[in-house]
Amino acid sequence: MLDKKYRRLLGIAATCMSIAMYLAYVFQIRNNLTGHKGDFIQPLAAAINCTLWVFYAWFKSKRDHPLLFANLPGVILGLITVITALL
């Protein structure tokens, strides 16, 4: 079992990687806005998934901040990607 210090480092690393993954949507948003439309299904599924994880992290008896902050960009950027893909 990992002790508290290593669990915290693992949480920080996982949060950073999750945010980096969702920042990749910025490139798809840019392509959508310049007329090279991408598919909206994957970002929509990601936005719904991240929304569920945000609610889960928020409503735990002890809020899970790494989980919350790791998924919040997925909600925002996923929805922006969906909107720009449909316009």
C-alpha positions in Angstrom: 0.0 0.0 0.0 1.3 3.5 -0.9 1.8 5.9 2.0 0.2 9.3 2.0 3.2 11.1 0.4 3.3 8.8 -2.6 -0.5 8.8 -3.0 -0.4 12.6 -3.1 2.4 12.5 -5.7 0.5 10.0 -7.8 -2.6 12.2 -7.6 -0.7 15.2 -8.8 0.9 13.3 -11.6 -2.4 11.8 -12.7 -4.1 15.3 -12.6 -1.3 16.8 -14.7 -1.6 14.1 -17.3 -5.4 14.3 -17.4 -5.2 18.1 -17.9 -2.6 17.6 -20.7 -4.9 15.1 -22.4 -7.8 17.4 -22.5 -5.7 20.4 -23.6 -5.3 18.4 -26.8 -8.9 19.5 -27.6 -7.6 23.0 -28.1 -6.1 21.9 -31.4 -9.3 20.3 -32.5 -11.3 23.4 -31.5 -8.9 25.5 -33.6 -9.3 23.2 -36.6 -13.1 23.3 -36.2 -13.1 27.1 -36.2 -10.9 27.2 -39.4 -13.3 25.0 -41.3 -11.7 21.5 -40.8 -14.6 20.0 -38.8 -13.8 17.1 -36.5 -16.2 14.5 -35.1 -18.2 15.5 -32.1 -19.0 12.0 -30.6 -15.7 11.4 -28.8 -15.5 14.9 -27.1 -19.2 14.6 -26.2 -18.6 11.2 -24.5 -15.5 12.7 -22.8 -17.5 15.7 -21.5 -20.2 13.5 -20.1 -17.7 11.1 -18.5 -15.8 14.0 -17.0 -19.0 15.6 -15.7 -19.9 12.4 -13.9 -16.4 12.3 -12.3 -16.6 16.0 -11.3 -19.9 15.4 -9.5 -18.5 12.3 -7.9 -15.5 14.1 -6.6 -17.5 17.1 -5.5 -20.2 15.2 -3.5 -17.8 12.8 -1.7 -17.9 13.3 2.0 -14.2 14.4 1.7 -13.9 16.2 -1.6 -11.4 14.6 -4.0 -9.6 17.7 -5.4 -7.1 15.9 -7.7 -10.0 14.0 -9.3 -12.1 17.2 -9.5 -9.3 19.3 -11.1 -8.3 16.5 -13.4 -11.7 16.2 -15.0 -12.9 19.9 -15.0 -10.9 20.8 -18.1 -12.5 17.8 -19.9 -16.0 19.1 -19.2 -15.2 22.6 -20.4 -13.0 21.8 -23.4 -15.1 18.8 -24.4 -18.2 20.9 -24.6 -16.4 23.7 -26.5 -15.1 21.0 -28.9 -18.6 19.6 -29.4 -20.1 23.1 -30.1 -17.4 24.1 -32.5 -17.7 20.8 -34.4 -21.4 21.3 -34.8 -21.3 24.9 -36.0 
